Amino acid sequence: MTVRRQTVVLWTLAVTLAGAVHAGSAATPWHDARQLVLVTTADWNANHGELRAFERSGDGWKEVVAPAPVTIGKNGAGWGLGLNAPQTGGPVKREGDNRSPAGVFRIGEAFGYAAQAATALPYRALSATDWCMDVSGTAQYNRIVDANVVGADAVKGSSEPMRRDLHANGDQRYRLGFVIEHNAQAAPQGGSCIFAHLWKSPADATAGCTAMTPALMQKLLAWLKPQDHPVFVLLPRAEYERLRAPWQLPALAAADVAR
């Protein structure tokens, strides 16, 4: 092969590979995400894990929040309804199963008990009449609504008052948090009312949310920006390593993978 011919072949191969990388990135519905909150767990049944956060410039991810402990669903995790294609292997998240949804999800609005919060995310100041509807099949399923607006009948049967301090003996877990957009299509029995919120204690798992310290929540809310299309990722570590490359997710340090 002549030098000129070899150069043309190598240039063509480089262009093809660059196009494949670009196409692979665009193929993920979260290819526009420049911020990523990641929770990894030891396995499907672990009810606690580690949270990290990353930001992307160009094609590279940089860790901006070091590993910190969080708690998740009492029964671990199960595949949720998010941005990723359906997966096989492992449990599937269902309403009332006390599992946190696994996969990739958009981050929605922030919420809290105070009138304002230090965040660029849209913020919902919760009232005593705000509820998240966890009754499958209802018109408001998997939505936070104000009973004064939708009517008391629309939230009948819900077990999710958002002002837990007023309805659940001063509970502070929803004092600050944000929505994880699991089951945005409100598929029946798909699971509902999935949030990141404050934990009761490091030993208290959740009904399906991800819970953390107030300091960590405040750091995330101050950092998250809607224009960076942030996503939330939760996966057991083995699934994370299997899917990291095809999903264009951040690489973890070797010591982190071994934990």
N, C-alpha and C positions, 0 to 999 in steps of 0.2 A: 504494500500500500504506500503510495507517495505521501510525502509530508503534507502536501496541500489536501489530499483526500482524507488523511487521518485527522487534520485540523477540522475539516467540515463535519466529519462523523462525531468528533468529540463535542463540537459546538452544538450539533443537533441533539446529542444525548443530554447535554447540560440544559438546553431549552426545554426538552421533554420532561426531565426530572423537576425543573423549576415549576413547570406547569402542573405537574402532578401534585407537588407540595401545595401550590396555591389552590388547586381544585379540592384537595383533601381538607384544607382549612375551611374553604367556603362551604364544604359539604356539611359541616357541623352547624346546627342552628345558633350556636353561641359563638361563632367565629368573630363576631364583633365585640365580644366581651374583653375589656381591658382591666377588669377587676374580678377577682375570684376568691371566694371564701371556701375553704376546704376543710371538711371533717373526715377523718379516717378512724376506723375502729379495728379491733383485733380480728373480729369475725362477725358473722351475721347476728349472733346472739348477744354480743357485748352491748351493754347499756351505757357505756362511757367511751370516750375517745379523745382525740386531739384536734384542735382547730388551728389552722394556719391561714394566712391571707397573702395573696400575690397580686402584683400588678404587671401588666404587659406593655412593653414598648417595642414596636417592630414585631419580630417573631419570638421574642424571648420573655419568659416569666421571671420575675424577681420577687423573692419572699420579703414581705414588709411587716408581717406580724408573725413572730416566732411561735412555735408550738405551745399551746395552752390547753389545759384540761377542760372538757365539757361533758355534760351528760346528755343522753338521748333517750329513746323509748325504752320502757321497762323491759320489753322483750327483744330489744335490738333493732335491726333494720330490715326492710323488705323493699323490693323494687317498686318505685313510685311512678306517678304519671307526670313527667316533666318534659324537658326538651329532647332527651335522648330517645332513640328507638327502643322498643320493648326488648328486654333481655330474658334469657333463659338461665336456669340455675339459680338457686337461692329463693327465699320466700318472696311473696308478692304482698305489698301493702294493701290492707283492707280497713274499712271503717271499724274503729273500736278494737283493733288488734294490739294496741300499745307498742307498735313498731314505728320507727321514723322512716320516712321515704328515702330510698337510695336512688341516686342518679344526679342529673344536672337540672337546676331550676333557676328561673329568674328570681331576683330579689325585688319584692314589691315595696309597699309603703312602710314607713316606720310608724310606731304608735307608742303611747305612754299616758301616764296619769296627769302629767304636767301640761300646761297650756302650750308650751313650746319645747323644743329639744335642739341640741347642737348637732344638726345634720342637714345635708343637702337633699336627702331623700324627701319625697312628699311625706308629711307628718300628720297623723290623725290624733288629735287630743281626745282621749276617750271620755265618754260620759257614762252615767249610771244606766242609761238605756241602750248602750251598745252591746250587741251580742254577736258571736260568730255561730252561724247555724250549722250544727253537726248532725241534723236529722236528714238522712238520705232520702231523695225523692221529692223534697220540698223545693219551692221556687227559689228560695234564698240559700240553698245548700252550698256550703263552703264559701260563704260571703260574710263579711262583717257588716252589720246593718244596725241602724238606729230604730228601735221599736216605736219611737214616737213618729217616725217617718213611714215605716212599712206596716205598722200596726202590730198590736200584741199577738194576734193570731199567727202572724208570719214567723214569729220566733218561738212559738209554743213548742215545748219539748226540748229545747236546746239546753245543753248542760255547760255552755261556754259563755258566761258573762265576762265581758272584757275588763270591767272594773272589779277585779277580784278583791281589791281592798274593801270595797263596799258590799260585795255579795258573799265573800268567803273569808270572813274573820280577819280582815286586814292583810290578806295575802299580797305580797309585793312582786310576784313573779312577772306580772304584765306591766310593771311600772315603767319599763322601757323594753322595746323589742322591735322586730321587723317581720314582715310576712315573707315566708318561703312559698313561692307560687307552685305548690304541688296541686295536681288535679284542678287546674284552672278551668277545664271544661266541665267540671262538676259531674263527672261520671258517677252513676249510682254506686254506692258502697265503695267508692275509690279511696276514701279517706278525706278528711277535712280539717281546717283550722290548724295548719302547720306553721309554727312560728319559730324564730329564734328569740329567746327571752331570758330573763334572769333566773338563776337557779335558786332553789330553796336552800340547798347545801350541796357540797361535792358528792354526797352519798345518795342524793335523791334523784332518781331517774324520772322520766316524763311519760306522758301518754302518747308521745310521738313527735314532740318538738325537740329542739336543741337548746340546752340551757347552759348558762355561763355566768361568770362574775360580772358585777356592774362595771368594773374598770374595763374589762374586755369589751363589753357591749358598747360602752361610751367610745372606746377607741375605734371600733368598727363603724359606728354611726357617723363619727366625725370624718372618717376616711371615705366612706362610700359616696359615689356620685352617679346620679342617673345617666348622665351623658356618657359614662364609661360602660354602660350596659352590664352591671355586675351580675354575677351568677353565684349560686350556692351549690356546692358539690358535696355529697355524702356517700362514701363507699367503704366497705371493708378493705383492708390493705391489699389482700390478694386480688380482689376485683379491680382496685385502683391500678395496680401494676399491669394487669392484663389489658386494661382499657386506656391507659395513659397516652400511649403513642397515637392510636387511631382517633382518640378524642382530643388530641393536642392539649393535654393537661400538663401542669408543671412537673418536672422531675423532682423527686425527693432525695435528700442526701442519703447515702448508703446506711448511715447510722439510724436514720429515721425509719427506713424500710425494715431494718432488722428488729426494730422494737415491737 
